[in-house]
Amino acid sequence: MEIKLTRSLFLALALLLVACGETKQPQEAPSASKPAPEPVPMMDYTLVRTLPHDETAFTEGLLFEDGKLLESTGAPDYLPQARSALGVVDTSTGKLHIKAELDKRIYFGEGMVVLNGKIYQVTYQNQQGFVYDAKTYQQLATFNYPNKEGWGLTTDGQYIIMSDGTYNLTYIDPITYQVVKTVAVTESGFATDMINELEYINGFIYANLWTKNMIVKIDPNDGKVKAKIDVSALYNKERGGNINLLEMNGIAWDKKTDRILVTGKFWKNFYQISFPH
């Protein structure tokens, strides 16, 4: 017997077959929220000894070179005796023997670094740096950089690494003065800004944070803060009778003797400290 299917009947049968063959798909489980990043660990330190520091020095850069302690300073307007200079520190007296000085009416001296026999120094808001011979301290050249401000300097042995008050570290070629790259510094996924004076120790960058008595240990490969050192206790030692006292700023590592000195703006002492590095 021949059965003729109308178009409407055919469509009805097709829909019925599809409905019977459907299987209910399981709903996707809601994705679990990402775990919160672990807090950065605090690193303990040991105070080894105390050395005198010039209380009139507005410390912006600090480093060891061939056993000598070098310091660069700025000159706030409210302290006429302050100078924008760099020189060698007599660690027995704390006196800074100035080797080069900037006109503080024009320039506010900031951080410095020694690389390939030259001293590089940056200024605060002039977008200009100065180059000196590391032995004679004679000025060799000037250079410019695009960052709005210059703060601290260090080196990985190849590039000049500069902080500028933001969360970025800028790598500068010491020959062409061109920016090679920038590295964003983060702590537990959040930007860490106000990075100031810098020191490169065994593959990590140690940095002061402006207005905070804190040192952060930065992995230069990814910019992540790996540890922090709270030096508030040293700041508190400085408080008595020092009306100009400001935050810690200055880290110097002597690779030959493995000693680390820290100080701050208008501090009366250097502090030799020891911590795992």
C-alpha positions, 0 to 999 in steps of 0.5 A, spaced: 500 500 500 502 506 498 502 511 503 503 519 501 506 523 505 504 531 505 509 536 506 507 538 513 506 531 515 513 529 513 516 535 517 512 533 523 515 526 523 522 529 522 521 534 528 519 528 532 525 524 530 530 529 532 526 531 539 527 523 541 534 523 539 536 529 543 540 528 549 540 533 554 547 536 555 550 537 562 551 544 564 558 547 564 560 547 572 562 555 573 569 556 573 573 556 580 575 563 582 583 564 581 587 563 588 589 570 591 597 570 590 601 569 596 604 575 599 611 577 598 615 574 604 619 579 609 626 578 609 630 579 616 637 582 616 642 583 621 645 589 623 653 588 623 656 595 624 654 603 624 659 608 620 658 616 620 654 619 614 654 626 613 647 629 615 647 634 610 647 629 604 641 628 601 643 621 598 640 619 591 646 614 589 650 610 593 655 604 590 662 601 591 667 601 586 674 598 587 673 598 594 671 606 595 664 608 597 661 613 592 655 617 593 651 622 589 646 627 592 641 632 591 640 639 593 633 641 596 631 649 595 630 649 603 637 647 605 642 652 602 648 648 604 645 642 600 649 640 594 648 636 587 654 633 587 658 626 587 664 624 590 668 619 595 666 618 602 671 617 607 667 612 611 671 614 618 668 620 618 662 620 613 665 626 609 663 626 602 669 629 598 666 632 592 669 630 585 664 633 581 658 638 582 652 640 578 649 647 578 644 646 583 640 652 580 639 648 574 640 641 576 638 636 581 642 631 582 640 624 582 642 617 582 649 614 579 652 608 576 659 606 574 660 602 568 666 600 563 670 605 567 665 611 566 660 614 572 653 615 569 649 620 573 642 623 572 638 629 574 631 629 576 627 633 571 632 635 566 631 629 562 639 629 562 645 625 564 652 626 565 658 622 564 665 622 567 671 618 567 671 613 573 678 615 575 679 622 574 672 624 575 672 629 569 666 630 565 666 626 558 659 627 555 652 628 557 646 624 554 638 625 554 633 620 556 625 620 554 623 619 561 620 625 565 624 624 571 631 620 573 631 617 580 636 611 581 641 607 577 644 601 577 647 596 572 647 589 570 654 589 567 651 591 560 646 596 561 644 602 565 638 601 569 634 607 571 628 608 575 624 614 574 618 614 580 614 609 576 613 602 576 618 601 570 625 600 570 628 603 564 634 599 560 639 604 557 645 602 552 651 606 555 654 607 548 648 610 544 644 612 550 637 609 547 632 605 551 633 598 550 627 595 554 623 597 560 621 592 565 614 593 569 615 591 577 609 588 580 608 585 587 603 579 587 600 582 581 600 589 582 604 595 580 610 597 585 611 604 583 615 610 587 622 605 585 628 609 587 635 608 589 637 601 586 643 596 587 644 590 583 646 584 587 647 577 584 642 577 579 637 581 583 635 588 583 634 591 590 630 598 590 628 603 595 621 605 595 620 613 596 617 615 602 617 608 605 623 605 609 623 598 605 627 595 600 624 590 595 628 585 591 626 584 584 627 579 579 629 583 573 627 577 568 619 578 570 619 584 574 616 580 580 618 582 587 621 576 590 622 579 597 622 585 602 626 588 607 623 593 612 628 597 615 624 602 619 628 600 625 634 603 622 630 609 621 627 610 628 635 610 630 636 616 626 630 620 629 633 623 635 634 630 634 634 630 626 629 635 624 631 634 616 630 626 617 627 623 611 626 616 608 632 611 607 635 611 600 641 608 598 644 601 598 651 599 596 654 592 595 661 591 595 662 585 591 669 584 593 668 583 601 660 582 600 658 587 605 652 591 604 651 599 606 645 602 607 643 610 609 638 615 607 637 622 606 640 626 611 641 620 615 647 621 620 649 614 619 651 608 614 649 601 617 652 595 614 647 590 614 647 582 612 641 578 609 641 572 604 643 574 597 
